[in-house]
């Protein structure tokens, strides 16, 4: 189940990635994960963009944003599943719920996201769900798109 995340819950989520590489995979190269938590919250525009927690068995196990990037599109960003909960298929369920959330808007023609090229687990998951890699001039990220 998806629910909006509060700043207090974000503090817990922020503790999930324990290495700089984990934070990079979560936040990408454009957010300084060593910044104070409130600064990261602001940088991600969590008060403006739908910032959603994924709940399973009454436990917060995931976080992502799913917002209108431009007309006709929703963008999934900053997706993370609690490392203690990985390997249970929750990432797939989470992305499917995010897609259901995006498709609720009749004007949405496609959903986009970006992945670091070295994040092979995420790339494989998104490909298995039908996302297709797009051309890109930024070698730091792999843009992907799923058409309705």
C-alpha positions as CSV (number, residue, x, y, z in Angstrom):
1,X,0.0,0.0,0.0
2,X,1.2,3.5,-0.9
3,X,0.9,6.4,1.6
4,X,2.5,9.8,1.7
5,X,5.7,10.0,3.7
6,X,6.2,12.5,6.5
7,X,9.5,14.1,7.4
8,X,9.7,12.0,10.5
9,X,9.3,8.8,8.5
10,X,11.9,10.2,6.0
11,X,14.4,10.3,8.9
12,X,13.9,6.5,9.3
13,X,14.2,5.9,5.6
14,X,17.4,8.0,5.5
15,X,19.0,5.5,7.8
16,X,18.4,2.5,5.4
17,X,21.4,3.1,3.1
18,X,24.5,2.6,5.1
19,X,27.2,3.1,2.5
20,X,27.9,6.0,0.2
21,X,27.3,3.6,-2.8
22,X,23.9,2.7,-1.3
23,X,23.0,6.4,-1.0
24,X,24.3,7.0,-4.6
25,X,22.0,4.2,-5.9
26,X,19.1,5.8,-4.0
27,X,19.5,9.5,-4.6
28,X,21.6,9.6,-7.7
29,X,24.6,11.8,-8.5
30,X,22.9,15.2,-8.2
31,X,21.9,15.0,-4.5
32,X,24.6,15.2,-1.8
33,X,23.6,12.4,0.5
34,X,26.0,13.6,3.1
35,X,23.9,16.7,3.6
36,X,21.6,17.0,6.7
37,X,18.4,15.0,6.3
38,X,16.2,18.1,6.2
39,X,18.3,19.5,3.4
40,X,17.9,16.3,1.4
41,X,14.1,16.4,2.0
42,X,14.1,20.0,0.6
43,X,16.4,19.1,-2.3
44,X,14.0,16.3,-3.3
45,X,11.1,18.7,-3.0
46,X,9.3,16.2,-0.8
47,X,6.8,18.9,0.3
48,X,5.8,19.5,-3.4
49,X,6.2,16.2,-5.1
50,X,4.2,13.0,-4.2
51,X,6.7,11.3,-1.8
52,X,5.3,7.9,-1.1
53,X,6.0,5.1,1.3
54,X,5.4,1.5,0.5
55,X,3.8,-0.4,3.4
56,X,3.7,-4.1,3.7
57,X,2.2,-5.8,6.8
58,X,1.9,-2.4,8.5
59,X,5.7,-1.8,8.1
60,X,7.3,0.9,6.0
61,X,9.5,-1.0,3.6
62,X,10.0,1.4,0.7
63,X,10.2,5.0,-0.5
64,X,9.9,6.7,-3.9
65,X,8.5,9.8,-5.6
66,X,6.1,9.6,-8.5
67,X,5.4,13.0,-9.9
68,X,4.4,14.8,-13.1
69,X,7.6,15.6,-14.9
70,X,5.8,17.0,-17.9
71,X,2.4,16.8,-19.4
72,X,1.5,13.2,-20.2
73,X,4.2,11.7,-18.1
74,X,4.9,10.7,-14.6
75,X,8.4,10.2,-13.3
76,X,9.5,7.7,-10.6
77,X,12.5,8.9,-8.6
78,X,14.5,8.1,-5.5
79,X,13.2,4.6,-5.1
80,X,14.6,2.5,-2.3
81,X,13.5,-0.7,-0.5
82,X,14.8,-1.2,3.0
83,X,17.8,-3.4,2.6
84,X,16.6,-5.7,5.4
85,X,13.5,-6.4,3.3
86,X,15.2,-7.1,0.0
87,X,15.0,-10.4,-1.8
88,X,11.3,-10.9,-1.0
89,X,9.9,-9.5,-4.3
90,X,8.9,-6.2,-2.6
91,X,10.7,-4.1,-5.2
92,X,8.6,-5.5,-8.0
93,X,5.4,-5.0,-6.0
94,X,6.4,-1.5,-5.1
95,X,7.1,-0.5,-8.7
96,X,3.8,-2.1,-9.8
97,X,1.9,0.0,-7.2
98,X,3.8,3.1,-8.3
99,X,2.7,2.3,-11.9
100,X,-0.9,1.8,-10.8
101,X,-0.6,5.2,-9.0
102,X,0.7,6.8,-12.2
103,X,-1.9,5.2,-14.5
104,X,-4.7,6.6,-12.3
105,X,-4.2,9.8,-14.2
106,X,-5.9,9.4,-17.6
107,X,-3.6,11.9,-19.3
108,X,-0.5,9.8,-18.5
109,X,0.9,8.3,-21.7
110,X,4.2,7.0,-20.2
111,X,6.3,6.7,-17.0
112,X,10.0,7.5,-16.9
113,X,12.8,6.8,-14.5
114,X,16.6,7.0,-14.3
115,X,19.0,4.4,-13.1
116,X,22.7,4.4,-12.5
117,X,24.3,2.0,-15.1
118,X,26.0,0.0,-12.4
119,X,22.7,-0.7,-10.6
120,X,22.2,-4.0,-12.4
121,X,19.5,-5.3,-10.0
122,X,17.3,-2.2,-10.6
123,X,17.9,-2.3,-14.4
124,X,16.9,-5.9,-14.6
125,X,13.8,-5.3,-12.6
126,X,12.7,-2.4,-14.7
127,X,13.4,-4.2,-18.0
128,X,11.3,-7.2,-16.7
129,X,8.4,-4.8,-16.1
130,X,8.6,-3.5,-19.7
131,X,10.7,-0.4,-19.3
132,X,12.9,0.4,-22.3
133,X,16.2,2.3,-22.2
134,X,16.2,5.6,-23.9
135,X,19.1,7.4,-25.7
136,X,20.9,9.7,-23.4
137,X,23.8,12.2,-23.5
138,X,24.5,11.7,-19.7
139,X,26.7,8.6,-19.1
140,X,26.0,8.8,-15.4
141,X,22.3,7.7,-15.8
142,X,20.3,5.3,-17.9
143,X,16.9,6.9,-18.7
144,X,14.0,4.4,-19.1
145,X,10.4,4.7,-20.2
146,X,7.3,2.6,-20.1
147,X,4.5,3.4,-22.4
148,X,0.8,2.9,-21.3
